[in-house]
Amino acid sequence: MASFQYIRWFKEIAKDDIPLVGGKGANLGELTQNGVNVPPGFCVTATAYSDFIKERDIDKKINSIINNIECENTTELQIKSQQIRSLIEKTDMLESVEKEIREAYAQFSSQVGLESPRVAVRSSATAEDLPEASFAGQQDTYLEISGINEVIKHVKKCWASLWTARAIYYRENQGFSHFDVSLSTVVQKMVDSEKSGVLFTANPVTNNRNEIMINASWGLGEAVVSGIVTPDEYLVDKSTLRITEKQIATKNVIVVKHKEKVGTVEVAVKDYLGYEHVTAQCLLDDEIKYLCKNSLTIEEIYHAPQDIEWALDADTKELYILQARPITTLKEEEGGETMEVKIERRPLVRGLAASPGMISGIVRKIKDITEISRVEKGDILVTVMTNPDMIPALKRAAAVVTDEGGRTCHAAIVSRELGIPCIVGAGTATDVLQEGMEVTVDATRGVVYSGKMVAEKKQENTASSSQATINDALLAQLAPITGTKVYMNLGESEMIHKYKNLPFDGIGLMRTEFIFSNIIGAHPMYLVKTGQQEFFVNKMADAITTAAEVLYPKPVVVRLSDFRSNEFRGLEGGEEVEPIEANPMIGWRGVSRYISPDYEAGFRLECQAIRKVREEYGLTNVYVMLPFVRTTWEVVKVKEIMAEEGLVQNNEFKIWIMAEVPSVVFAAEEFAQLVDGFSIGSNDLTQLIMGADRDSGILNSMGYFDERSPSVKAAIRTLIQAAHKYGKTISICGQGPSLYPEFTEFLVNEGIDSISVNPDTINYTRRLIASVEQKIILNKLRNL
C-alpha cells in the first residue's frame, strides 16, 4: 500500500491522533485497532485542509471577508459565511491532495471489491468529540456519496462547513482564532442500513450507569440522530444484559439512499417497507443483546460511558459501529453517593408525557382545593385535573399525574414552568394509584411504575444549583443567533433567577394568574370593596418587577388577568362577585371582563400596577398584552380605560393582543391598526377553530387538537400577513412550536417575528429556528 502525506487509513490512527485527523477520525481509528467492527475507510488529514487554505491564499481572502464582522447581525453573518464557503468550494484543491484522495479511493474500492463504492464523507474537526470541547455537530456529514469526483467535491464541502454562520459565531464569542481550528475529513464505507440508531452505555435520562439505553429505527441513522422519527427505545440491565423495558414507537419516516440523486431522501415507512413496519419492533431481542455486548467492549476501551452510533447491514446482517464518543451530558457521581434501588419494573398507568423527568415519591390524591394542604414536599400529586387554585400544591409536589387533559392543559403548562415531571390523560390514575403508595413517575415515557426506582442522594450537593447556572450560561454563549426572536413564557416571577442565563431574547408571555393565586390570593373586586386597593397594586407591581429588573432592557410582555369565572371564584371573596357559568372557557374572560362595570375597577388596579412598575421603578421594558380579544370596539374601549390610568399607547409603551379567537383572524387588518403586536395563542385558537376541547384526553389522543391542522395554519398565515402589512410585530406563545418541529418550520417560513416557548425548550427551539433560517437564506442566495 502506497505511503501518503495527506491520507491515513483507520488502522494507522489511534485516539491520540486528534490534531491530525480530528476527534471522529481518531475514535474510528482507535475502535478499528481494538477489533471493533467499524466500516473501513480513511481520513484526509487536517494538514490537507491547512495547506489548501494557506497555499491558495484563502486565509487572506477569509480575513478580508470577516474583518470587523458584526456577529449579532444575522443577515451579515449569513452572507459572509456563504461567501467563505463558496470560495472554498469553488477553489481548486491542491493537486498533491487531490492525487492522494484519488489513489486512496481507488485502493479502498479494491479492498471492498466494488467499483465506485458508496461512502459517507464526514467532517472531523480537531477540537470536536472531546468532553471539554463544544465544537461537535457544527460541521457537516454527507451520506451515499459515490464516485471519486463526488468524493472530492464533498471533501471540500466538509472543509467549507468549518465556516458556517454558527461556527463563526461560536469562535468569535469564545475568542478562538478562526485558523486555530482545523478539519479532517473521514471517507468511510456506506453501510446499507436495514436498521440503525444510537446506544448509550449509561442512561442519559436518569444518569443510571448500570443501564444501557438503545434508540432504533429503520433505515439510516440520520432519522434518529436528527429527530425526524420517534425511535423504539430499549432499556437493558448492564450486568445481566436483561431487557428491562421496551417502548415500541410509531415509526412513520425512514431515510434511505436517493434513487436518482446523490445523497439521501426521507420516505414513508408504510410505502417503503410496508405498513406493518410502522409499529413493529425494530431490533430483535438477540440483536439488542449482541449490540449491548459490543457497546461494553467500547466502554472498556475508553474507560468512560459512551454515546455510540450503530447500523445493521441489510444484506450481510453485520453490526457496524459508526461512531463512539463520551456522553457529555451525564452528571458526575457525587461524593454523597446514591442508593441504587433494584426493583422489577411494573407499570401501573400510562398517559401523555407532558413535562419530562423521572422521580419517585408517595401518592397524594387530591379531589379539590380543600385538600391541597395534604400535599407535602416530594409527594406525587394525583388528581383528575389541576386548576390554578392548586398552584401551591404543585410547587411542593415532585411530580403530577392527572386522569384528564392533553399536553396543553393547565397541569402540563404549569409543570413545565416549574420544571417537575408531569403525565396527563392517564385515564385511571385516580383509581389505580392509591393514597400513600410509593411510585415512580417516568414522564419521559408517560408511565407510572410501582415502587421506588430512582436513586436517592444521602446528602445534598450544595454546588449543584450553581453548576446548573454555569451550564445554562455556557449554553447561552453557544446558542446560535437567529433572526426570529426566541422569547420565554414565564408563570412565576421568582423562577426568573433559575432561567435568566438561558439564551432567550425576552419574555413573550408573563402570566399574571400566578400572582393572583399565590401572591395576592384575593379577588380584585373584593379588595376594592374592602379598601385594599394599594395592597393589590403593590403586590402585583413587586412580582412583575422581580422578573423585569433581572432582564432589563429585554422586553417583558405581561398578559393581564385571564382567569375564567370558575377560577376567579376560588380567590378570597370570589364567590360573592362571580357568576356561575355553564362554559367558562368561552365565557366572561379577558377584555370582556375589563370593560364590564362589574370588573372595571379591578382592571384599573392592574393598570395602576403596570404604571407603578414603569414609572416608579423605571422598568420601561414592561409592556402589556390583552387576552381573549373578540372585537375591535372592545379594544378601543379598553385602551380608553388604560389611558385614563396613565397607560397611553405610544412608541415607549406597547399594547399587544392575544390572537386566539377566530373573529380576530377574520378582522386581522382592522386589529393590526389598533395595536402594536399580536401573540398567537395557538392553544385556544386551535380549540376554537377545530371545536376540540384542549383538555379532552379523548380528543387529544384521536388527533383532533393539533396546531398543524391546515385550518389553523391558514388562520396563522392570515394573521402574519395582516400584521406585517401594517408594520406590526407578531409572535406565538402556544405549545405547538415546542411539540412539533415541522410546525416551527412553518412559522419561520411564514415570517413570524418571534416564538415564545417554555424554559425547557428554549435551547432546542433556538437551534431549530437557526436551522430553518439557514435553509431560507441559502435558498435565496442560490436564486440571486
SEKOL-201511 format. One record per residue (C-alpha): residue in one letter; x, y, z. Coordinates in steps of 0.001 Angstrom, whole numbers, padded with zeros to 6 digits, always signed. Example, Ala and Ser with C-alpha at 12.3 -4.5 7.8 and 13.67 -1.06 7.14 Angstrom:
REM SEKOL-201511
A+012300-004500+007800S+013670-001060+007140
//
This chain:
REM SEKOL-201511
M+000000+000000+000000A+001405+003362-001047S+002677+005820+001535F+000658+009021+001726Q+001328+012505+003049Y-002303+013551+003452I-004100+010209+003903R-004323+007972+006949W-006149+004621+006985F-008204+003831+010068K-005781+001083+011083E-002938+003666+011136I-004522+006057+013629A-005500+005994+017297K-007198+008166+019909D-004081+010328+020370D-004149+011482+016734I-006810+014145+017202P-004559+017008+015963L-004083+015093+012702V-007479+013529+011992G-009874+015183+014480G-011958+013573+017176K-014199+011492+014917G-011292+010120+012869A-009188+009359+015950N-012068+007464+017584L-012714+005398+014441G-009025+004503+014300E-008959+003533+017968L-012018+001318+017534T-010537-000316+014429Q-007265-001093+016215N-009210-002690+019071G-011086-005070+016809V-014440-003291+016784N-016381-003824+013554V-016101-000339+012025P-016920+000258+008334P-013495+000599+006665G-012180+003867+005374F-009561+006571+005549C-009066+010148+006711V-007959+013118+004674T-005841+014780+007341A-006269+018229+008818T-002918+019126+007239A-004518+018813+003805Y-007084+021445+004779S-004464+023747+006362D-002134+023533+003354F-005047+024198+001000I-006098+027289+002959K-002549+028702+003029E-001246+027811-000424R-004364+029053-002210D-004220+032296-000141I-007716+031559+001120D-006766+032593+004650K-006106+036141+003449K-009341+036236+001493I-011282+034949+004501N-009738+037605+006731S-010813+040313+004304I-014383+038945+004293I-014838+038653+008041N-012757+041673+009045N-014748+043628+011659I-017668+041245+011298E-020752+042085+013358C-021799+038650+014606E-025064+039880+016097N-026190+040970+012630T-027762+037722+011432T-028075+038707+007789E-024480+039974+007554L-023145+036852+009246Q-025084+034519+006965I-023995+036356+003823K-020312+036398+004788S-020485+032760+005829Q-021896+031850+002430Q-019179+033873+000678I-016431+031978+002511R-017984+028569+001874S-018496+029354-001811L-014868+030491-002030I-013641+027172-000618E-015939+025043-002751K-015044+026882-005978T-011263+026928-005406D-009358+024023-006937M-007982+021536-004436L-004188+021277-004219E-003016+018870-006906S-000990+016863-004385V-004024+016444-002102E-006412+015546-004925K-003943+012984-006314E-003722+011213-002971I-007503+011189-002465R-007913+009631-005922E-005325+006953-005155A-006778+006221-001708Y-010320+005890-003082A-009033+003531-005795Q-007308+001365-003168F-010415+001487-000999S-012522+000334-003982S-010244-002676-004431Q-010448-003524-000724V-014257-003611-000675G-014459-005219-004124L-016655-002572-005693E-016284-000008-008445S-017119+003487-007171P-018329+002246-003772R-020786+004347-001805V-019239+006203+001133A-020076+008613+003923V-017975+011790+003829R-017862+013176+007360S-016266+016225+008966S-013875+015617+011849A-012780+018874+013495T-009579+018881+015520A-011489+020169+018558E-014659+018060+018435D-015864+014890+020161L-013970+015833+023332P-015634+016058+026761E-014168+019521+027314A-014866+020965+023870S-018057+022083+022212F-017333+022055+018500A-019238+018835+017853G-022129+018983+015413Q-021068+022293+013886Q-019726+020711+010693D-021373+018610+008002T-021767+014963+007022Y-022730+013714+003559L-024158+010222+003021E-024472+007940-000006I-021624+009572-001976S-020343+007547-004947G-017505+008150-007431I-014177+009907-006974N-015329+013263-008362E-018233+013369-005920V-015907+012368-003070I-013512+015234-003862K-016438+017648-004164H-017804+016636-000771V-014417+016737+000936K-014342+020419+000016K-017924+020797+001224C-016807+019424+004590W-013925+021910+004663A-016377+024689+003853S-018657+023641+006701L-015980+024856+009127W-017271+028306+008122T-020989+028007+008789A-022565+031014+010489R-022973+029113+013750A-019308+028008+013746I-018047+031538+013028Y-020304+032964+015724Y-019143+030405+018272R-015434+031040+017630E-015890+034818+017700N-017746+034716+021007Q-015350+032258+022595G-012249+034150+021495F-010882+031316+019336S-008759+032170+016333H-010580+031060+013205F-007414+029411+011982D-006560+027530+015169V-009306+025008+014451S-008640+022719+011509L-010649+019961+009886S-010013+016424+008735T-012443+014522+006539V-013472+010905+007084V-014242+008822+003985Q-015956+005632+005158K-017811+002734+003603M-021530+003402+003474V-023494+000735+005345D-026715-000271+003605S-028632+000027+006858E-031681-002104+007414K-031927-000586+010893S-029768+001815+012859G-029696+004177+015781V-027904+005286+018918L-026839+003441+022069F-025848+004954+025421T-023851+002797+027827A-025357+004788+030686N-028931+006050+030814P-028684+009771+029885V-032187+010472+031216T-031793+009038+034722N-027950+009070+034874N-028106+005384+035820R-024695+003945+034895N-025985+000399+035312E-028481+000736+032486I-027994+000763+028694M-030411+002748+026543I-030880+001990+022832N-032815+004023+020264A-033539+002218+016999S-035418+002807+013770W-035494+001599+010164G-033006+002731+007519L-030163+005182+008003G-029431+006535+011474E-029890+010107+010282A-033599+009723+011082V-032848+009022+014751V-029965+011476+015199S-031821+014384+013576G-035044+013660+015469I-037329+013311+012438V-038618+009979+013709T-039601+008751+017173P-037456+005618+017574D-038040+002432+019514E-036405+002610+022924Y-034972-000351+024808L-033544-000389+028331V-031091-003129+029257D-029592-004086+032607K-025859-003669+032118S-024770-006506+034394T-027148-009211+033131L-027998-007872+029621R-031643-008488+030505I-034024-006293+028542T-035979-004477+031249E-038202-002280+029116K-039317-001780+025529Q-041089+001282+024134I-042149+000428+020575A-042768+003694+018715T-044817+004535+015663K-042033+004975+013100N-043510+006888+010177V-040356+008039+008366I-037277+006280+007007V-034121+007829+005496V-032751+005907+002507K-030468+006385-000492H-031938+008656-003144K-032672+006655-006284E-031948+009453-008736K-029659+011943-006969V-026554+011908-004803G-027431+011688-001113T-030484+010582+000858V-034214+011105+000943E-036975+010795+003554V-039846+008451+002641A-042814+006953+004466V-042134+003635+006191K-045533+002289+005117D-044692+002918+001463Y-041077+001721+001577L-041268-001306+003905G-044948-001925+004380Y-047498-000684+006870E-046729-003455+009372H-043232-001994+009943V-044651+001283+011265T-045456-000226+014664A-043238-003330+014576Q-040337-003828+016991C-037269-002698+015093L-034494-004669+016837L-034873-008354+017681D-034043-009319+021260D-030894-011177+020165E-029765-008126+018210I-030284-005946+021268K-028087-008190+023402Y-025418-008504+020702L-025328-004724+020359C-025013-004307+024123K-022050-006718+024284N-020249-004662+021646S-021012-001447+023486L-019454-002759+026701T-016260-003534+024793I-016177+000049+023541E-016820+001462+027016E-013917-000632+028293I-011636+000792+025598Y-012343+004372+026655H-012948+003757+030386A-015986+006038+030253P-019714+005840+029311Q-020155+006122+025539D-022642+007545+023045I-022472+005098+020127E-023981+005285+016622W-024572+001870+015039A-026105+000244+011971L-027153-003260+010903D-026332-004075+007273A-029399-005150+005271D-027542-007767+003201T-024842-009217+005457K-026719-008660+008758E-023385-007447+010165L-023472-004975+013036Y-021302-001922+012407I-020215+000754+014849L-020242+004094+013039Q-019041+006379+015796A-018328+006492+019530R-017836+009463+021811P-018184+010252+025525I-021626+011016+026951T-021045+014686+027751T-024455+015243+029398L-024019+012578+032076K-023957+014021+035580E-020928+013205+037673E-021379+010773+040527E-021495+012913+043629G-019484+012412+046785G-022729+011848+048649E-023224+008635+046652T-026531+007193+045715M-028525+004224+046839E-029196+002043+043812V-032697+000687+044027K-033154-002766+042488I-036817-003357+041701E-038819-005046+038989R-040471-002533+036670R-044239-002907+036991P-046249-000321+035041L-049395+000872+036784V-050833+003518+034446R-049845+005218+031199G-050636+008675+029861L-049224+011527+027805A-045717+012665+028718A-046307+016389+029260S-043224+017552+031210P-040176+015250+031091G-038328+013789+034031M-038309+010788+036334I-038805+010786+040087S-040104+008593+042906G-042446+009619+045705I-045596+008970+047735V-049016+009307+046093R-051284+012090+047383K-054719+012003+045762I-056450+015389+045674K-060120+015877+044819D-060297+019663+045005I-058758+022787+046531T-059899+021850+050038E-057333+019009+050090I-054224+020717+048715S-052721+021231+052166R-052168+017451+052343V-049531+017623+049596E-046095+017787+051163K-042732+018455+049565G-041717+015497+047409D-045183+013946+047055I-046687+012764+043764L-049848+014832+043229V-052576+012697+041622T-055872+014274+040589V-058499+014286+037857M-057258+017656+036579T-055474+020590+038186N-056633+024190+038222P-054954+027459+039232D-056153+027076+042826M-053840+024087+043157I-050658+026042+042351P-049339+025982+045946A-049631+022179+045957L-047940+021869+042557K-044991+023897+043850R-044493+021379+046667A-045095+018285+044547A-042280+016258+042999A-044489+015260+040053V-048078+015483+038797V-050321+012780+037314T-053829+013557+036037D-056686+011478+034651E-057651+014040+032059G-056018+016635+029838G-053688+016939+026908R-050197+018398+026511T-051594+021930+026548C-053752+021621+029656H-053168+023554+032874A-051242+020766+034596A-048902+020345+031630I-048140+024035+031212V-047580+024724+034891S-045431+021608+035398R-043151+022579+032537E-042714+026024+034012L-041999+024602+037457G-039637+022036+035995I-041365+018989+037517P-042364+015737+035750C-045969+015549+034611I-048157+012889+032992V-051643+013888+031808G-054552+011987+030310A-053716+008850+032320G-057400+007908+032481T-057482+005648+035542A-054724+007238+037658T-057044+008271+040482D-058464+004722+040609V-055242+002713+040283L-052822+004885+042273Q-053736+004528+045916E-053127+007080+048661G-049709+006558+050290M-048469+004204+047569E-044793+004609+046613V-044440+005030+042858T-042018+006227+040205V-043246+008742+037641D-041395+008415+034338A-042705+011461+032496T-040259+010984+029654R-042219+007917+028543G-045559+008657+030194V-045533+005682+032594V-046091+005381+036349Y-044344+002367+037888S-044859+000642+041207G-042179+001274+043830K-039087+003436+044086M-036823+003212+041052V-034847+006438+041258A-031607+006693+043204E-031842+008849+046319K-028908+011009+047418K-027795+010663+051020Q-026552+014230+051163E-027361+017379+049250N-024860+018628+046727T-024667+022321+047562A-022822+023116+044350S-025460+021638+042039S-027545+024778+041563S-024537+026974+040875Q-023213+024394+038423A-026572+024397+036652T-026339+028177+036366I-022867+027880+034868N-024093+025258+032418D-027014+027453+031341A-024674+030408+030855L-022391+028282+028709L-025338+027057+026637A-026396+030653+026111Q-022938+031501+024769L-023018+028523+022424A-026566+029164+021197P-026893+030063+017515I-028094+033536+016602T-031472+033784+014933G-033370+036471+013093T-036590+035124+014590K-036543+036112+018239V-036863+033396+020864Y-038924+034530+023842M-039716+032643+027031N-043048+032059+028759L-042963+032796+032485G-045591+031963+035075E-043916+032533+038418S-041746+035658+038595E-039283+034169+041110M-038393+031455+038595I-036549+034062+036522H-033484+033533+038709K-033416+029890+037615Y-033807+030633+033914K-032096+034002+033449N-028995+032507+031791L-030902+030638+029095P-030492+032007+025543F-033768+033926+025154D-034496+037458+023935G-037123+038446+026483I-040425+037343+027994G-043079+036887+025330L-045744+035886+027840M-045659+036655+031552R-048799+035191+033080T-050396+037075+035949E-052508+034151+037143F-049707+033013+039486I-049617+036485+041013F-053374+036478+041595S-053426+032973+043108N-050217+032767+045111I-049196+036311+045996I-052428+038281+046213G-054853+035434+046891A-057961+037627+046893H-060415+038706+044202P-059644+042253+042926M-063245+043364+043402Y-063213+042038+046973L-060124+044164+047631V-061847+047195+046097K-064870+046543+048293T-062721+046266+051437G-060470+049234+050616Q-057329+047170+049973Q-056536+048532+046505E-053000+049551+047473F-052247+046010+048652F-053182+044644+045226V-051198+047251+043273N-048047+046835+045348K-048098+043037+045276M-048657+042844+041538A-046062+045540+040817D-043460+043836+043001A-043970+040464+041315I-043593+041913+037839T-040566+043921+038931T-038841+040761+040146A-038602+039499+036568A-038369+042791+034701E-035380+044182+036602V-033389+040964+036138L-033961+041052+032379Y-033785+044793+031738P-033621+046012+028956K-035022+042831+027402P-038784+043174+026859V-041250+041656+029308V-044751+041321+027859V-047237+040941+030721R-050516+039276+029868L-053132+040885+032077S-055502+038622+034010D-057090+035799+032049F-058847+033878+034812R-062172+032370+033881S-065126+032907+036213N-064775+029484+037861E-061121+030245+038599F-061873+033736+039943R-064437+032170+042284G-061602+030283+044003L-059984+033531+045210E-060941+035058+048540G-064220+036918+048117G-064744+035462+044655E-067941+033624+045408E-069625+036907+046266V-068992+038554+042903E-068525+035807+040311P-071351+034244+038309I-071663+030506+037733E-071231+029890+034002A-072022+026691+032137N-068970+027088+029875P-066401+029418+031456M-063814+028616+028762I-065715+030813+026291G-067488+032928+028876W-066750+036138+030785R-062986+036384+030469G-060260+038631+029118V-061132+042045+027707S-064892+041491+028004R-064325+041457+031766Y-062103+044586+031793I-064748+046790+030194S-067640+045417+032277P-068967+047619+035110D-068742+044548+037351Y-064959+044308+036963E-063668+047587+035533A-062472+048796+038961G-060456+045587+039331F-058921+046048+035893R-057919+049585+036803L-055866+048125+039681E-053965+046000+037162C-053270+049119+035102Q-052068+051002+038171A-049657+048159+038967I-048191+048286+035449R-047844+052061+035659K-046064+051725+039013V-043564+049283+037512R-042836+051541+034553E-042844+054954+036206E-041837+054466+039843Y-039392+051614+039221G-038277+052853+035788L-038763+049494+034113T-039859+050726+030710N-039181+047284+029223V-042583+046167+030539Y-045450+046087+028014V-048928+044564+028248M-050964+042010+026368L-054745+041850+026322P-056159+038307+026400F-059141+036706+024689V-059954+039677+022473R-063120+039258+020408T-063984+042631+018822T-062305+045865+017745W-064738+048034+019693E-063782+046378+022984V-060097+047092+022233V-060942+050752+021655K-062864+050841+024933V-060149+049132+026990K-057467+051442+025578E-059529+054401+026780I-059620+052970+030297M-055877+052303+030205A-055164+055847+029040E-057209+057197+031933E-054879+055233+034231G-051780+056731+032599L-051024+053889+030196V-051060+055728+026892Q-050118+053681+023825N-047068+055227+022137N-043524+054374+020992E-042481+053832+024614F-045455+051780+025755K-046679+048904+023601I-050048+047190+023712W-050322+043689+022262I-053358+041475+021957M-053728+037701+022069A-054946+036288+018766E-056823+033232+019969V-060409+033794+018829P-061326+033245+015144S-063013+036659+014987V-059559+038249+015329V-058398+036297+012276F-061324+037483+010153A-060720+041130+011167A-056930+040878+011421E-056211+044019+009384E-058587+046115+011493F-056970+044874+014706A-053482+045494+013294Q-054300+049199+013047L-055269+049363+016720V-052394+047583+018464D-048594+047226+018401G-048457+043476+018095F-050187+040114+018152S-049344+036998+020122I-050999+033922+018684G-052411+031790+021467S-052290+028591+019461N-053867+026504+022229D-057151+028422+022342L-057051+029254+018624T-056783+025551+017756Q-059505+024695+020238L-061941+027216+018804I-061175+026575+015135M-061302+022791+015472G-064136+022750+018025A-061967+020477+020170D-061695+020901+023940R-057967+021298+024594D-058348+019483+027929S-060047+016435+026423G-057739+013464+026665I-060007+011575+024255L-059857+014200+021503N-056125+014737+022069S-055415+011043+021620M-057540+010956+018450G-055622+013836+016899Y-058372+016468+016796F-056447+019020+018825D-053473+019707+016557E-051917+023100+015735R-050681+021597+012464S-054219+021379+011108P-054475+023105+007681S-057284+025286+009040V-055189+026510+011980K-052164+027129+009761A-054313+029101+007317A-055503+031293+010200I-051935+031881+011378R-050824+032772+007858T-053628+035353+007647L-052577+036906+010981I-048904+037144+009997Q-049718+038764+006661A-052075+041304+008265A-049575+042237+010989H-046747+042774+008531K-048942+044743+006143Y-049223+047415+008854G-045686+047037+010205K-046742+045329+013435T-044925+042512+015203I-046399+039047+015622S-045422+036218+017946I-046804+032876+019111C-046954+031605+022679G-048753+028265+022493Q-047267+024780+022905G-047191+023865+019206P-043629+025052+018454S-042313+023050+021420L-044022+019842+020317Y-043732+019816+016533P-040512+020774+014661E-042405+020960+011359F-044807+023497+012895T-041886+025707+013913E-040509+025414+010380F-043881+026534+009035L-043905+029577+011335V-040406+030699+010371N-041111+030211+006692E-044232+032347+007033G-042127+035103+008610I-043264+035130+012217D-041216+037667+014223S-040820+035704+017445I-041683+032424+019118S-042271+032249+022877V-041819+028834+024493N-041446+027286+027928P-037979+027292+029533D-037332+023591+028965T-037431+024009+025176I-035537+027309+024778N-032276+025725+023580Y-033983+023214+021315T-036236+025857+019725R-033351+028247+019059R-031323+025539+017315L-034342+024517+015271I-035070+028106+014207A-031419+028652+013245S-031509+025580+011033V-034685+026722+009250E-033376+030259+008768Q-030162+028983+007238K-032151+026956+004713I-034188+030026+003773I-031146+032291+003357L-029225+029689+001356N-032164+029226-000995K-032377+032992-001513L-028645+033264-002147R-028789+030463-004694N-031517+032335-006550L-029599+035637-006738
//
